[in-house]
């Protein structure tokens, strides 16, 4: 309003008094430009009201009396409206122009980016890419094209093939271009280009480029270097040809399958072995395997193929003639560059005759092994150093030593009795030097320290594989034979002794009765003289001891006749103890009976008490303080028997005396014949029982007796 007032006075000074309508037009123009159509129309109406109220008569009223004023106001309204509409159009046009400019800028930026991206893609491509016009002039090339010709793009663009390649090559390229232009479709060629003496093979694809009217105006091309592939293909063909030639003359059958086991190739030898033609091609190779072997062989074969492992097996194959052949197969998986199993290649051999020979050899070997293992003799193999290389199970049964532990040990030092080692070593050395062999007798020691007398037959043989000399020794246990021979000699000696003792016993019994009677008379006369009476008592005791000695010898030498009756085993033990317990009260010995004491047995009461008395007296004389007799029923050799374990707390039986403890005249006591346990053994064996030393003597003496409950004599 202030601006309008100032302009009003300025114009009135020039034009004279009148409404300043023109002065409001700039305000309307600015409002329409800045705000648009609405603000422009508002400014026009508002300016008309101001002019009517303040400048037109009557002043201070909106009523117009002069027609000229109304016309002028109407024209002003029309002009203001037109200006507002015009300003609105101009604003819209300016905004549209700005938007178009922004879009154009983005389009140009995207176009520039696309060109750079396309250029980068072309240059980074491993292929050779180019673009020619219809006349064969190059319009675009990538960096690989530049590298091929060793020229820059500026030196190539605008030139034709004749300017860049030898004429023969250029003419071929031009002919290809013409073919694409005329046909209007893409085409593919394999080309060879020789530049600087080097020949390069390309696989080239050329395609037409058309304008909007569908006319071909250029030819594009992409060429890939396939030189290495061509060489590989050539080498592959050569290798395939070589493989076929080799497989054709191969002495073994060769086959290939795909990853599913479908046969893809077999060579002539394979056809010959399996007696088939090419009907196996495109069939499962596994159908060549005999049905009885298919399950085990096929599963293993598939697992190894899956795990990329080699396969080896021997199996049967039923050929077309109905015969069965043994096949030995070796195969390996074929793995692609990507690490995938794509098939299998394998060889087969006909081992039917070899298998038959092997079976014969195996049967003979099994037969020999059976003979060796069942032989009742030691079969021993030593190397030239005397080290055990093999020994059979009889050695294990005889010695109690594990044969696996014997392997690798020096035989003579480990198992031969110390006193026989010189003889054993001399026999071994002689056998090594004398192919005729050697025979010798020497003892071996078992794990308990007991010796066994062995008769050896020794010879040498060599191993064809390593020319090693070995000694084969066959040993027969003659321990029992030796003992039997000794027993025969002993029996003959005992028979002679028995006859002599029988005569002596008769004479001595008569003399002893006279001596005993004289002693009794002398004792009667020497009453009150203790020293003399003591001497007479000693004479009587010695006569009783001498009588007992003769009775022991007579009892051992005379035949045993049994008077069998049912006896309670508990009564037998108590009766024997009553006859054998010492009278020395200063050293009491305790007897304990444990277990099943109420067992009745059919035995000779007198003889069995004799056996028990011998065992108990030995325990007492050995210094025992307590004797324990354990009883229980225990079948022995399929016969119902009672087992008596007599154990004492004395020093036990020494290990070096265990073997001869039941031998006659073998005694560890200062007095006696040593016939006690020998007599006991004869009596027990006469009852078809057994008597032996207990397995452990470390805690005292231990004797084990087995007596049948029901006598065999009945």
Secondary structure as a PSIPRED ss2 file (coil, helix, strand):
# PSIPRED VFORMAT (PSIPRED V4.0)

   1 X C   1.000  0.000  0.000
   2 X H   0.000  1.000  0.000
   3 X H   0.000  1.000  0.000
   4 X H   0.000  1.000  0.000
   5 X H   0.000  1.000  0.000
   6 X H   0.000  1.000  0.000
   7 X H   0.000  1.000  0.000
   8 X H   0.000  1.000  0.000
   9 X H   0.000  1.000  0.000
  10 X H   0.000  1.000  0.000
  11 X H   0.000  1.000  0.000
  12 X H   0.000  1.000  0.000
  13 X H   0.000  1.000  0.000
  14 X H   0.000  1.000  0.000
  15 X H   0.000  1.000  0.000
  16 X C   1.000  0.000  0.000
  17 X C   1.000  0.000  0.000
  18 X C   1.000  0.000  0.000
  19 X C   1.000  0.000  0.000
  20 X C   1.000  0.000  0.000
  21 X H   0.000  1.000  0.000
  22 X H   0.000  1.000  0.000
  23 X H   0.000  1.000  0.000
  24 X H   0.000  1.000  0.000
  25 X H   0.000  1.000  0.000
  26 X H   0.000  1.000  0.000
  27 X H   0.000  1.000  0.000
  28 X H   0.000  1.000  0.000
  29 X H   0.000  1.000  0.000
  30 X H   0.000  1.000  0.000
  31 X H   0.000  1.000  0.000
  32 X H   0.000  1.000  0.000
  33 X H   0.000  1.000  0.000
  34 X H   0.000  1.000  0.000
  35 X H   0.000  1.000  0.000
  36 X C   1.000  0.000  0.000
  37 X H   0.000  1.000  0.000
  38 X H   0.000  1.000  0.000
  39 X H   0.000  1.000  0.000
  40 X H   0.000  1.000  0.000
  41 X H   0.000  1.000  0.000
  42 X H   0.000  1.000  0.000
  43 X H   0.000  1.000  0.000
  44 X H   0.000  1.000  0.000
  45 X H   0.000  1.000  0.000
  46 X H   0.000  1.000  0.000
  47 X H   0.000  1.000  0.000
  48 X H   0.000  1.000  0.000
  49 X H   0.000  1.000  0.000
  50 X H   0.000  1.000  0.000
  51 X H   0.000  1.000  0.000
  52 X H   0.000  1.000  0.000
  53 X H   0.000  1.000  0.000
  54 X H   0.000  1.000  0.000
  55 X C   1.000  0.000  0.000
  56 X C   1.000  0.000  0.000
  57 X C   1.000  0.000  0.000
  58 X C   1.000  0.000  0.000
  59 X C   1.000  0.000  0.000
  60 X C   1.000  0.000  0.000
  61 X C   1.000  0.000  0.000
  62 X C   1.000  0.000  0.000
  63 X C   1.000  0.000  0.000
  64 X C   1.000  0.000  0.000
  65 X C   1.000  0.000  0.000
  66 X C   1.000  0.000  0.000
  67 X H   0.000  1.000  0.000
  68 X H   0.000  1.000  0.000
  69 X H   0.000  1.000  0.000
  70 X H   0.000  1.000  0.000
  71 X H   0.000  1.000  0.000
  72 X H   0.000  1.000  0.000
  73 X H   0.000  1.000  0.000
  74 X H   0.000  1.000  0.000
  75 X H   0.000  1.000  0.000
  76 X H   0.000  1.000  0.000
  77 X H   0.000  1.000  0.000
  78 X H   0.000  1.000  0.000
  79 X H   0.000  1.000  0.000
  80 X H   0.000  1.000  0.000
  81 X H   0.000  1.000  0.000
  82 X H   0.000  1.000  0.000
  83 X H   0.000  1.000  0.000
  84 X H   0.000  1.000  0.000
  85 X H   0.000  1.000  0.000
  86 X H   0.000  1.000  0.000
  87 X H   0.000  1.000  0.000
  88 X H   0.000  1.000  0.000
  89 X H   0.000  1.000  0.000
  90 X H   0.000  1.000  0.000
  91 X H   0.000  1.000  0.000
  92 X H   0.000  1.000  0.000
  93 X H   0.000  1.000  0.000
  94 X H   0.000  1.000  0.000
  95 X H   0.000  1.000  0.000
  96 X H   0.000  1.000  0.000
  97 X H   0.000  1.000  0.000
  98 X H   0.000  1.000  0.000
  99 X H   0.000  1.000  0.000
 100 X H   0.000  1.000  0.000
 101 X H   0.000  1.000  0.000
 102 X H   0.000  1.000  0.000
 103 X H   0.000  1.000  0.000
 104 X H   0.000  1.000  0.000
 105 X H   0.000  1.000  0.000
 106 X H   0.000  1.000  0.000
 107 X H   0.000  1.000  0.000
 108 X H   0.000  1.000  0.000
 109 X H   0.000  1.000  0.000
 110 X H   0.000  1.000  0.000
 111 X H   0.000  1.000  0.000
 112 X H   0.000  1.000  0.000
 113 X H   0.000  1.000  0.000
 114 X H   0.000  1.000  0.000
 115 X H   0.000  1.000  0.000
 116 X H   0.000  1.000  0.000
 117 X H   0.000  1.000  0.000
 118 X H   0.000  1.000  0.000
 119 X H   0.000  1.000  0.000
 120 X H   0.000  1.000  0.000
 121 X H   0.000  1.000  0.000
 122 X H   0.000  1.000  0.000
 123 X H   0.000  1.000  0.000
 124 X H   0.000  1.000  0.000
 125 X C   1.000  0.000  0.000
 126 X C   1.000  0.000  0.000
 127 X C   1.000  0.000  0.000
 128 X E   0.000  0.000  1.000
 129 X E   0.000  0.000  1.000
 130 X E   0.000  0.000  1.000
 131 X E   0.000  0.000  1.000
 132 X E   0.000  0.000  1.000
 133 X E   0.000  0.000  1.000
 134 X C   1.000  0.000  0.000
 135 X C   1.000  0.000  0.000
 136 X C   1.000  0.000  0.000
 137 X C   1.000  0.000  0.000
 138 X E   0.000  0.000  1.000
 139 X E   0.000  0.000  1.000
 140 X E   0.000  0.000  1.000
 141 X E   0.000  0.000  1.000
 142 X C   1.000  0.000  0.000
 143 X H   0.000  1.000  0.000
 144 X H   0.000  1.000  0.000
 145 X H   0.000  1.000  0.000
 146 X H   0.000  1.000  0.000
 147 X H   0.000  1.000  0.000
 148 X H   0.000  1.000  0.000
 149 X H   0.000  1.000  0.000
 150 X C   1.000  0.000  0.000
 151 X C   1.000  0.000  0.000
 152 X C   1.000  0.000  0.000
 153 X H   0.000  1.000  0.000
 154 X H   0.000  1.000  0.000
 155 X H   0.000  1.000  0.000
 156 X H   0.000  1.000  0.000
 157 X C   1.000  0.000  0.000
 158 X C   1.000  0.000  0.000
 159 X C   1.000  0.000  0.000
 160 X C   1.000  0.000  0.000
 161 X H   0.000  1.000  0.000
 162 X H   0.000  1.000  0.000
 163 X H   0.000  1.000  0.000
 164 X C   1.000  0.000  0.000
 165 X C   1.000  0.000  0.000
 166 X C   1.000  0.000  0.000
 167 X H   0.000  1.000  0.000
 168 X H   0.000  1.000  0.000
 169 X H   0.000  1.000  0.000
 170 X H   0.000  1.000  0.000
 171 X H   0.000  1.000  0.000
 172 X H   0.000  1.000  0.000
 173 X H   0.000  1.000  0.000
 174 X H   0.000  1.000  0.000
 175 X H   0.000  1.000  0.000
 176 X H   0.000  1.000  0.000
 177 X H   0.000  1.000  0.000
 178 X H   0.000  1.000  0.000
 179 X H   0.000  1.000  0.000
 180 X H   0.000  1.000  0.000
 181 X H   0.000  1.000  0.000
 182 X H   0.000  1.000  0.000
 183 X H   0.000  1.000  0.000
 184 X C   1.000  0.000  0.000
 185 X C   1.000  0.000  0.000
 186 X C   1.000  0.000  0.000
 187 X E   0.000  0.000  1.000
 188 X E   0.000  0.000  1.000
 189 X E   0.000  0.000  1.000
 190 X E   0.000  0.000  1.000
 191 X E   0.000  0.000  1.000
 192 X E   0.000  0.000  1.000
 193 X E   0.000  0.000  1.000
 194 X E   0.000  0.000  1.000
 195 X E   0.000  0.000  1.000
 196 X C   1.000  0.000  0.000
 197 X C   1.000  0.000  0.000
 198 X E   0.000  0.000  1.000
 199 X E   0.000  0.000  1.000
 200 X E   0.000  0.000  1.000
 201 X E   0.000  0.000  1.000
 202 X E   0.000  0.000  1.000
 203 X E   0.000  0.000  1.000
 204 X E   0.000  0.000  1.000
 205 X E   0.000  0.000  1.000
 206 X E   0.000  0.000  1.000
 207 X E   0.000  0.000  1.000
 208 X E   0.000  0.000  1.000
 209 X E   0.000  0.000  1.000
 210 X E   0.000  0.000  1.000
 211 X C   1.000  0.000  0.000
 212 X C   1.000  0.000  0.000
 213 X C   1.000  0.000  0.000
 214 X C   1.000  0.000  0.000
 215 X C   1.000  0.000  0.000
 216 X E   0.000  0.000  1.000
 217 X E   0.000  0.000  1.000
 218 X E   0.000  0.000  1.000
 219 X E   0.000  0.000  1.000
 220 X E   0.000  0.000  1.000
 221 X E   0.000  0.000  1.000
 222 X E   0.000  0.000  1.000
 223 X E   0.000  0.000  1.000
 224 X E   0.000  0.000  1.000
 225 X E   0.000  0.000  1.000
 226 X C   1.000  0.000  0.000
 227 X H   0.000  1.000  0.000
 228 X H   0.000  1.000  0.000
 229 X H   0.000  1.000  0.000
 230 X H   0.000  1.000  0.000
 231 X H   0.000  1.000  0.000
 232 X H   0.000  1.000  0.000
 233 X H   0.000  1.000  0.000
 234 X H   0.000  1.000  0.000
 235 X H   0.000  1.000  0.000
 236 X H   0.000  1.000  0.000
 237 X H   0.000  1.000  0.000
 238 X H   0.000  1.000  0.000
 239 X H   0.000  1.000  0.000
 240 X H   0.000  1.000  0.000
 241 X H   0.000  1.000  0.000
 242 X H   0.000  1.000  0.000
 243 X H   0.000  1.000  0.000
 244 X H   0.000  1.000  0.000
 245 X H   0.000  1.000  0.000
 246 X H   0.000  1.000  0.000
 247 X H   0.000  1.000  0.000
 248 X H   0.000  1.000  0.000
 249 X C   1.000  0.000  0.000
 250 X C   1.000  0.000  0.000
 251 X C   1.000  0.000  0.000
 252 X C   1.000  0.000  0.000
 253 X E   0.000  0.000  1.000
 254 X E   0.000  0.000  1.000
 255 X E   0.000  0.000  1.000
 256 X E   0.000  0.000  1.000
 257 X E   0.000  0.000  1.000
 258 X E   0.000  0.000  1.000
 259 X C   1.000  0.000  0.000
 260 X C   1.000  0.000  0.000
 261 X C   1.000  0.000  0.000
 262 X E   0.000  0.000  1.000
 263 X E   0.000  0.000  1.000
 264 X E   0.000  0.000  1.000
 265 X E   0.000  0.000  1.000
 266 X E   0.000  0.000  1.000
 267 X C   1.000  0.000  0.000
 268 X H   0.000  1.000  0.000
 269 X H   0.000  1.000  0.000
 270 X H   0.000  1.000  0.000
 271 X H   0.000  1.000  0.000
 272 X H   0.000  1.000  0.000
 273 X H   0.000  1.000  0.000
 274 X H   0.000  1.000  0.000
 275 X C   1.000  0.000  0.000
 276 X C   1.000  0.000  0.000
 277 X C   1.000  0.000  0.000
 278 X H   0.000  1.000  0.000
 279 X H   0.000  1.000  0.000
 280 X H   0.000  1.000  0.000
 281 X C   1.000  0.000  0.000
 282 X C   1.000  0.000  0.000
 283 X C   1.000  0.000  0.000
 284 X E   0.000  0.000  1.000
 285 X H   0.000  1.000  0.000
 286 X H   0.000  1.000  0.000
 287 X H   0.000  1.000  0.000
 288 X H   0.000  1.000  0.000
 289 X C   1.000  0.000  0.000
 290 X C   1.000  0.000  0.000
 291 X H   0.000  1.000  0.000
 292 X H   0.000  1.000  0.000
 293 X H   0.000  1.000  0.000
 294 X H   0.000  1.000  0.000
 295 X H   0.000  1.000  0.000
 296 X H   0.000  1.000  0.000
 297 X H   0.000  1.000  0.000
 298 X H   0.000  1.000  0.000
 299 X H   0.000  1.000  0.000
 300 X H   0.000  1.000  0.000
 301 X H   0.000  1.000  0.000
 302 X H   0.000  1.000  0.000
 303 X H   0.000  1.000  0.000
 304 X H   0.000  1.000  0.000
 305 X H   0.000  1.000  0.000
 306 X H   0.000  1.000  0.000
 307 X C   1.000  0.000  0.000
 308 X C   1.000  0.000  0.000
 309 X C   1.000  0.000  0.000
 310 X C   1.000  0.000  0.000
 311 X E   0.000  0.000  1.000
 312 X E   0.000  0.000  1.000
 313 X E   0.000  0.000  1.000
 314 X E   0.000  0.000  1.000
 315 X E   0.000  0.000  1.000
 316 X E   0.000  0.000  1.000
 317 X E   0.000  0.000  1.000
 318 X E   0.000  0.000  1.000
 319 X C   1.000  0.000  0.000
 320 X C   1.000  0.000  0.000
 321 X C   1.000  0.000  0.000
 322 X C   1.000  0.000  0.000
 323 X C   1.000  0.000  0.000
 324 X E   0.000  0.000  1.000
 325 X E   0.000  0.000  1.000
 326 X E   0.000  0.000  1.000
 327 X E   0.000  0.000  1.000
 328 X E   0.000  0.000  1.000
 329 X E   0.000  0.000  1.000
 330 X E   0.000  0.000  1.000
 331 X E   0.000  0.000  1.000
 332 X E   0.000  0.000  1.000
 333 X E   0.000  0.000  1.000
 334 X E   0.000  0.000  1.000
 335 X E   0.000  0.000  1.000
 336 X C   1.000  0.000  0.000
 337 X C   1.000  0.000  0.000
 338 X C   1.000  0.000  0.000
 339 X C   1.000  0.000  0.000
 340 X C   1.000  0.000  0.000
 341 X E   0.000  0.000  1.000
 342 X E   0.000  0.000  1.000
 343 X E   0.000  0.000  1.000
 344 X E   0.000  0.000  1.000
 345 X E   0.000  0.000  1.000
 346 X E   0.000  0.000  1.000
 347 X E   0.000  0.000  1.000
 348 X E   0.000  0.000  1.000
 349 X E   0.000  0.000  1.000
 350 X E   0.000  0.000  1.000
 351 X C   1.000  0.000  0.000
 352 X H   0.000  1.000  0.000
 353 X H   0.000  1.000  0.000
 354 X H   0.000  1.000  0.000
 355 X H   0.000  1.000  0.000
 356 X H   0.000  1.000  0.000
 357 X H   0.000  1.000  0.000
 358 X H   0.000  1.000  0.000
 359 X H   0.000  1.000  0.000
 360 X H   0.000  1.000  0.000
 361 X H   0.000  1.000  0.000
 362 X H   0.000  1.000  0.000
 363 X H   0.000  1.000  0.000
 364 X H   0.000  1.000  0.000
 365 X H   0.000  1.000  0.000
 366 X H   0.000  1.000  0.000
 367 X H   0.000  1.000  0.000
 368 X H   0.000  1.000  0.000
 369 X H   0.000  1.000  0.000
 370 X H   0.000  1.000  0.000
 371 X H   0.000  1.000  0.000
 372 X H   0.000  1.000  0.000
 373 X H   0.000  1.000  0.000
 374 X H   0.000  1.000  0.000
 375 X C   1.000  0.000  0.000
 376 X C   1.000  0.000  0.000
 377 X C   1.000  0.000  0.000
 378 X E   0.000  0.000  1.000
 379 X E   0.000  0.000  1.000
 380 X E   0.000  0.000  1.000
 381 X E   0.000  0.000  1.000
 382 X E   0.000  0.000  1.000
 383 X E   0.000  0.000  1.000
 384 X C   1.000  0.000  0.000
 385 X C   1.000  0.000  0.000
 386 X C   1.000  0.000  0.000
 387 X E   0.000  0.000  1.000
 388 X E   0.000  0.000  1.000
 389 X E   0.000  0.000  1.000
 390 X E   0.000  0.000  1.000
 391 X E   0.000  0.000  1.000
 392 X C   1.000  0.000  0.000
 393 X H   0.000  1.000  0.000
 394 X H   0.000  1.000  0.000
 395 X H   0.000  1.000  0.000
 396 X H   0.000  1.000  0.000
 397 X H   0.000  1.000  0.000
 398 X H   0.000  1.000  0.000
 399 X H   0.000  1.000  0.000
 400 X C   1.000  0.000  0.000
 401 X C   1.000  0.000  0.000
 402 X C   1.000  0.000  0.000
 403 X H   0.000  1.000  0.000
 404 X H   0.000  1.000  0.000
 405 X H   0.000  1.000  0.000
 406 X H   0.000  1.000  0.000
 407 X C   1.000  0.000  0.000
 408 X C   1.000  0.000  0.000
 409 X C   1.000  0.000  0.000
 410 X E   0.000  0.000  1.000
 411 X H   0.000  1.000  0.000
 412 X H   0.000  1.000  0.000
 413 X H   0.000  1.000  0.000
 414 X H   0.000  1.000  0.000
 415 X H   0.000  1.000  0.000
 416 X E   0.000  0.000  1.000
 417 X C   1.000  0.000  0.000
 418 X H   0.000  1.000  0.000
 419 X H   0.000  1.000  0.000
 420 X H   0.000  1.000  0.000
 421 X H   0.000  1.000  0.000
 422 X H   0.000  1.000  0.000
 423 X H   0.000  1.000  0.000
 424 X H   0.000  1.000  0.000
 425 X H   0.000  1.000  0.000
 426 X H   0.000  1.000  0.000
 427 X H   0.000  1.000  0.000
 428 X H   0.000  1.000  0.000
 429 X H   0.000  1.000  0.000
 430 X H   0.000  1.000  0.000
 431 X H   0.000  1.000  0.000
 432 X H   0.000  1.000  0.000
 433 X H   0.000  1.000  0.000
 434 X C   1.000  0.000  0.000
 435 X C   1.000  0.000  0.000
 436 X C   1.000  0.000  0.000
 437 X C   1.000  0.000  0.000
 438 X E   0.000  0.000  1.000
 439 X E   0.000  0.000  1.000
 440 X E   0.000  0.000  1.000
 441 X E   0.000  0.000  1.000
 442 X E   0.000  0.000  1.000
 443 X E   0.000  0.000  1.000
 444 X E   0.000  0.000  1.000
 445 X E   0.000  0.000  1.000
 446 X C   1.000  0.000  0.000
 447 X C   1.000  0.000  0.000
 448 X C   1.000  0.000  0.000
 449 X C   1.000  0.000  0.000
 450 X C   1.000  0.000  0.000
 451 X E   0.000  0.000  1.000
 452 X E   0.000  0.000  1.000
 453 X E   0.000  0.000  1.000
 454 X E   0.000  0.000  1.000
 455 X E   0.000  0.000  1.000
 456 X E   0.000  0.000  1.000
 457 X E   0.000  0.000  1.000
 458 X E   0.000  0.000  1.000
 459 X E   0.000  0.000  1.000
 460 X E   0.000  0.000  1.000
 461 X E   0.000  0.000  1.000
 462 X E   0.000  0.000  1.000
 463 X E   0.000  0.000  1.000
 464 X C   1.000  0.000  0.000
 465 X C   1.000  0.000  0.000
 466 X C   1.000  0.000  0.000
 467 X C   1.000  0.000  0.000
 468 X E   0.000  0.000  1.000
 469 X E   0.000  0.000  1.000
 470 X E   0.000  0.000  1.000
 471 X E   0.000  0.000  1.000
 472 X E   0.000  0.000  1.000
 473 X E   0.000  0.000  1.000
 474 X E   0.000  0.000  1.000
 475 X E   0.000  0.000  1.000
 476 X E   0.000  0.000  1.000
 477 X E   0.000  0.000  1.000
 478 X C   1.000  0.000  0.000
 479 X H   0.000  1.000  0.000
 480 X H   0.000  1.000  0.000
 481 X H   0.000  1.000  0.000
 482 X H   0.000  1.000  0.000
 483 X H   0.000  1.000  0.000
 484 X H   0.000  1.000  0.000
 485 X H   0.000  1.000  0.000
 486 X H   0.000  1.000  0.000
 487 X H   0.000  1.000  0.000
 488 X H   0.000  1.000  0.000
 489 X H   0.000  1.000  0.000
 490 X H   0.000  1.000  0.000
 491 X H   0.000  1.000  0.000
 492 X H   0.000  1.000  0.000
 493 X H   0.000  1.000  0.000
 494 X H   0.000  1.000  0.000
 495 X H   0.000  1.000  0.000
 496 X H   0.000  1.000  0.000
 497 X H   0.000  1.000  0.000
 498 X H   0.000  1.000  0.000
 499 X H   0.000  1.000  0.000
 500 X H   0.000  1.000  0.000
 501 X H   0.000  1.000  0.000
 502 X H   0.000  1.000  0.000
 503 X H   0.000  1.000  0.000
 504 X H   0.000  1.000  0.000
 505 X H   0.000  1.000  0.000
 506 X H   0.000  1.000  0.000
 507 X H   0.000  1.000  0.000
 508 X H   0.000  1.000  0.000
 509 X H   0.000  1.000  0.000
 510 X H   0.000  1.000  0.000
 511 X H   0.000  1.000  0.000
 512 X H   0.000  1.000  0.000
 513 X H   0.000  1.000  0.000
 514 X H   0.000  1.000  0.000
 515 X H   0.000  1.000  0.000
 516 X H   0.000  1.000  0.000
 517 X H   0.000  1.000  0.000
 518 X H   0.000  1.000  0.000
 519 X H   0.000  1.000  0.000
 520 X H   0.000  1.000  0.000
 521 X H   0.000  1.000  0.000
 522 X H   0.000  1.000  0.000
 523 X H   0.000  1.000  0.000
 524 X H   0.000  1.000  0.000
 525 X H   0.000  1.000  0.000
 526 X C   1.000  0.000  0.000
 527 X C   1.000  0.000  0.000
 528 X C   1.000  0.000  0.000
 529 X C   1.000  0.000  0.000
 530 X H   0.000  1.000  0.000
 531 X H   0.000  1.000  0.000
 532 X H   0.000  1.000  0.000
 533 X H   0.000  1.000  0.000
 534 X H   0.000  1.000  0.000
 535 X H   0.000  1.000  0.000
 536 X H   0.000  1.000  0.000
 537 X H   0.000  1.000  0.000
 538 X H   0.000  1.000  0.000
 539 X H   0.000  1.000  0.000
 540 X H   0.000  1.000  0.000
 541 X H   0.000  1.000  0.000
 542 X H   0.000  1.000  0.000
 543 X H   0.000  1.000  0.000
 544 X H   0.000  1.000  0.000
 545 X H   0.000  1.000  0.000
 546 X H   0.000  1.000  0.000
 547 X H   0.000  1.000  0.000
 548 X H   0.000  1.000  0.000
 549 X H   0.000  1.000  0.000
 550 X H   0.000  1.000  0.000
 551 X H   0.000  1.000  0.000
 552 X H   0.000  1.000  0.000
 553 X H   0.000  1.000  0.000
 554 X H   0.000  1.000  0.000
 555 X H   0.000  1.000  0.000
 556 X H   0.000  1.000  0.000
 557 X H   0.000  1.000  0.000
 558 X C   1.000  0.000  0.000
 559 X C   1.000  0.000  0.000
 560 X C   1.000  0.000  0.000
 561 X C   1.000  0.000  0.000
 562 X C   1.000  0.000  0.000
 563 X C   1.000  0.000  0.000
 564 X E   0.000  0.000  1.000
 565 X E   0.000  0.000  1.000
 566 X E   0.000  0.000  1.000
 567 X E   0.000  0.000  1.000
 568 X E   0.000  0.000  1.000
 569 X H   0.000  1.000  0.000
 570 X H   0.000  1.000  0.000
 571 X H   0.000  1.000  0.000
 572 X H   0.000  1.000  0.000
 573 X H   0.000  1.000  0.000
 574 X H   0.000  1.000  0.000
 575 X H   0.000  1.000  0.000
 576 X H   0.000  1.000  0.000
 577 X H   0.000  1.000  0.000
 578 X H   0.000  1.000  0.000
 579 X H   0.000  1.000  0.000
 580 X H   0.000  1.000  0.000
 581 X C   1.000  0.000  0.000
 582 X C   1.000  0.000  0.000
 583 X C   1.000  0.000  0.000
 584 X C   1.000  0.000  0.000
 585 X C   1.000  0.000  0.000
 586 X C   1.000  0.000  0.000
 587 X C   1.000  0.000  0.000
 588 X C   1.000  0.000  0.000
 589 X C   1.000  0.000  0.000
 590 X E   0.000  0.000  1.000
 591 X E   0.000  0.000  1.000
 592 X E   0.000  0.000  1.000
 593 X E   0.000  0.000  1.000
 594 X E   0.000  0.000  1.000
 595 X E   0.000  0.000  1.000
 596 X C   1.000  0.000  0.000
 597 X C   1.000  0.000  0.000
 598 X C   1.000  0.000  0.000
 599 X C   1.000  0.000  0.000
 600 X E   0.000  0.000  1.000
 601 X E   0.000  0.000  1.000
 602 X E   0.000  0.000  1.000
 603 X E   0.000  0.000  1.000
 604 X E   0.000  0.000  1.000
 605 X H   0.000  1.000  0.000
 606 X H   0.000  1.000  0.000
 607 X H   0.000  1.000  0.000
 608 X H   0.000  1.000  0.000
 609 X H   0.000  1.000  0.000
 610 X H   0.000  1.000  0.000
 611 X H   0.000  1.000  0.000
 612 X H   0.000  1.000  0.000
 613 X H   0.000  1.000  0.000
 614 X H   0.000  1.000  0.000
 615 X H   0.000  1.000  0.000
 616 X H   0.000  1.000  0.000
 617 X H   0.000  1.000  0.000
 618 X H   0.000  1.000  0.000
 619 X H   0.000  1.000  0.000
 620 X H   0.000  1.000  0.000
 621 X H   0.000  1.000  0.000
 622 X C   1.000  0.000  0.000
 623 X C   1.000  0.000  0.000
 624 X C   1.000  0.000  0.000
 625 X C   1.000  0.000  0.000
 626 X E   0.000  0.000  1.000
 627 X E   0.000  0.000  1.000
 628 X E   0.000  0.000  1.000
 629 X E   0.000  0.000  1.000
 630 X E   0.000  0.000  1.000
 631 X E   0.000  0.000  1.000
 632 X E   0.000  0.000  1.000
 633 X E   0.000  0.000  1.000
 634 X C   1.000  0.000  0.000
 635 X C   1.000  0.000  0.000
 636 X E   0.000  0.000  1.000
 637 X C   1.000  0.000  0.000
 638 X C   1.000  0.000  0.000
 639 X E   0.000  0.000  1.000
 640 X C   1.000  0.000  0.000
 641 X E   0.000  0.000  1.000
 642 X E   0.000  0.000  1.000
 643 X E   0.000  0.000  1.000
 644 X E   0.000  0.000  1.000
 645 X E   0.000  0.000  1.000
 646 X E   0.000  0.000  1.000
 647 X E   0.000  0.000  1.000
 648 X E   0.000  0.000  1.000
 649 X C   1.000  0.000  0.000
 650 X C   1.000  0.000  0.000
 651 X C   1.000  0.000  0.000
 652 X C   1.000  0.000  0.000
 653 X C   1.000  0.000  0.000
 654 X C   1.000  0.000  0.000
 655 X H   0.000  1.000  0.000
 656 X H   0.000  1.000  0.000
 657 X H   0.000  1.000  0.000
 658 X C   1.000  0.000  0.000
 659 X C   1.000  0.000  0.000
 660 X C   1.000  0.000  0.000
 661 X C   1.000  0.000  0.000
 662 X C   1.000  0.000  0.000
 663 X C   1.000  0.000  0.000
 664 X C   1.000  0.000  0.000
 665 X C   1.000  0.000  0.000
 666 X C   1.000  0.000  0.000
 667 X C   1.000  0.000  0.000
 668 X C   1.000  0.000  0.000
 669 X C   1.000  0.000  0.000
 670 X C   1.000  0.000  0.000
 671 X C   1.000  0.000  0.000
 672 X C   1.000  0.000  0.000
 673 X C   1.000  0.000  0.000
 674 X C   1.000  0.000  0.000
 675 X C   1.000  0.000  0.000
 676 X H   0.000  1.000  0.000
 677 X H   0.000  1.000  0.000
 678 X H   0.000  1.000  0.000
 679 X H   0.000  1.000  0.000
 680 X H   0.000  1.000  0.000
 681 X H   0.000  1.000  0.000
 682 X H   0.000  1.000  0.000
 683 X H   0.000  1.000  0.000
 684 X H   0.000  1.000  0.000
 685 X H   0.000  1.000  0.000
 686 X H   0.000  1.000  0.000
 687 X C   1.000  0.000  0.000
 688 X C   1.000  0.000  0.000
 689 X C   1.000  0.000  0.000
 690 X E   0.000  0.000  1.000
 691 X E   0.000  0.000  1.000
 692 X E   0.000  0.000  1.000
 693 X E   0.000  0.000  1.000
 694 X C   1.000  0.000  0.000
 695 X C   1.000  0.000  0.000
 696 X C   1.000  0.000  0.000
 697 X C   1.000  0.000  0.000
 698 X C   1.000  0.000  0.000
 699 X C   1.000  0.000  0.000
 700 X C   1.000  0.000  0.000
 701 X C   1.000  0.000  0.000
 702 X E   0.000  0.000  1.000
 703 X E   0.000  0.000  1.000
 704 X E   0.000  0.000  1.000
 705 X E   0.000  0.000  1.000
 706 X E   0.000  0.000  1.000
 707 X E   0.000  0.000  1.000
 708 X E   0.000  0.000  1.000
 709 X C   1.000  0.000  0.000
 710 X C   1.000  0.000  0.000
 711 X C   1.000  0.000  0.000
 712 X C   1.000  0.000  0.000
 713 X C   1.000  0.000  0.000
 714 X C   1.000  0.000  0.000
